[in-house]
Amino acid sequence: MMKRFCDFLLSLILGLFGLPVIIFVGICVKLTSEGPIFHWSKRVGINNKIFLMPKFRTMKINTPQVATHLLNNPDQFLTSVGKLLRMTSLDELPQLYSILIGDMSFVGPRPALFNQEDLIQLRTKLGIHKIRPGLTGWAQINGRDELPIPVKVQFDEEYLKKQSLMFDIRIFVMTVKKVLWSEGVNH
């Protein structure tokens, strides 16, 4: 309950203070590409419940709904500001809404796409599906886009076993460092 309270309070505070940046990024997305500002992605949440996760749209409107690393030449699908938004992780800001309403946490395994069946099955087998997914996680800071699914799940399982406030703080601080240096971002 304490983690949920902290998630709620921090997402509310960051959302309010970050509102000028959120509005600016939204305007940039709208002015530089056709389509909506947000992309609502079907994701797998706690107990494998599907929820809609918002991101600033960084891909063209007819991009297939698969993990970016599964696209042939993913750069061809990026909008003109998409690469910058992904490198800086600004495309993730709308997920503060998902944290605020309880679909996500700040720290936990990244929510799988609804069609990443191999990832979902592995996580379910190990009990990882019982954790609220996060904006960032142990696997994120240990490789992000570069990790094969079995390795990602090993990090998720390690997080499951080591969960604590101090571990979450460590992951959050390490995430800030990775974002500032754009480490582990391929697309």
N, C-alpha and C positions, 0 to 999 in steps of 0.2 A: 504493500500500500504506500509506503514511503517513496519508493521509486516512482510510482505512478503520480503521486503528488508533486514530486520534484520535476518530473517530465511536464506535467500540466503547467506548473508555475513558470518554469524556464521557457517553455514554448510560447506562453503568453507574453512574457517580458521581451524575448527576442523578436517575436512577431511584431510587437508594438514599436520597439526601437528600430527594427529593420524595415519597417513599412516604407520609408522613402526609397530604400534600395529595391525592395520588392516591386514597388510601382515603377521605378526607373527600368528595371530589367523587363517587366511586363510590356512597357512601351517599346523598348528595343526589339523584343520578340515580334510584336504586332507590326512595327514599321518595316521590319526587314524580311518578312515572309508571309505567305498566305496561310490562313488557317487560324485556329484558336491560339490563345496565349499559353494555355495549359494543355498538357497531355495527361489524361487520366488512365493510368496503367493498371490492369487487373493484376493484383499481387496476392500472394499467399501469406496470411497473417497467423496469429496465434491459433493453435488447434486446427491449422489448415483451412481456416475460414478465408474466403476470397473477399478482398476489399479493393476499393479504387484509391490508388496513390497518385497524388498530383505532382507533376514536375513542370518546370518551364519547358515548353516544347523546343527541342534542339534539332529535331529531325523534320524532314519534309513530310507533308500530310499523308502520303501514300506509302510510307515506309512499313515493311512487314513487322508484325509484333513478335519479334524474337529477340533474344539477348544480342546485344550489339556485336559481340565477337563471332556470332554465327552468320552475320551479313557478309556477302562478298563485297569488298571495298566499301566499308561503312562510311568513309569520308564523303562518298558521293551522295549520301542521304542527309548530311548535315546542312543546316541552314547557315546563312552567313555569320550569325553570331553564335551558332550552336557549339562550335569547337571551343570558343572562349568561355562560354557558360559551363561547359563540361570540365575544362581545365581548372577553372576556379571553383567548381562545385556550386556555383550560383544557381544552376538548374535545380538543385535540391531544396532550395528555400521554401517552396510551397509545401514540403513535407512537414513543416512546422504545424500545419493544419492537421495532418494525420496523427501527429504526436498529441496535439491539443485534445482531439476527440477520442484518443485511446487506441487507435488502430496500430500505432507504432510507439516506440520508445526512442530516446536519444541513442542508447547503446543496446545492441542485440544483433543477431544475425540479419544481414540484409534480406528484405523480403524477396522471395523468388517470384519470377513471372509465373502466371497461372499455368503456362505450358512447359515449364522446366521440370518435367516429370521425374527425371533421374535425380535431380537435386531434392525435390520434394520427398521422394521415396527414401533416399538416404537419411535425410533429416528426421523423417517420421520413425524410421527404424531405430534411431538413436535417441529419440525423445526430444530432439531439438525443436520440434514443432510446438512444444508446450511453452516456449519462450516468446514473448512479444518481439516482433522484428524491430530492427533499429535503423536509424539514420546512418549510423556507423557501427562498426563491430570489429571484433578481433581479427577476422579474416580480411576485412577492409584494410586495416593498417599493416597487414602482413602480405600484401600483394594485390589487393583490389581486383582489377580486370585481368591481371596476369595469372591468377590461380586456376588450375584445373579443378573441376567440381569435387573430386574426392579429397583434395588437399583443403579446399574451402570448408568442406564438411568437418574435416579433422579440427580445424581452427574453431568452427562453431561448437563442436563437442567439447573442446577445451574450455571455451567460454562458459558453456553450460555447467561444467564442473567447478569452475573458479569464480562464478558470479559473486560479486561483492561491490559495495559502494566504491572502495578504493580502486578495484580493477576497472570499474566503469569510468572513474575519473582519469585513470591512466590512459585508457583507450581514447577518451574524449580529447585529452591534451595531445596525445600522439596524432590524432586525426587532424587537429588544427595545424600541426607542423606539416603533415603530409599535404594538406590542402594548400597551404602557403607555398610549398615547393612543387606542387602538382605532381607528386610522386605516385607512380603506379597507374596513371591515367593513360590509356591507349587511344581512346576515341572521344 
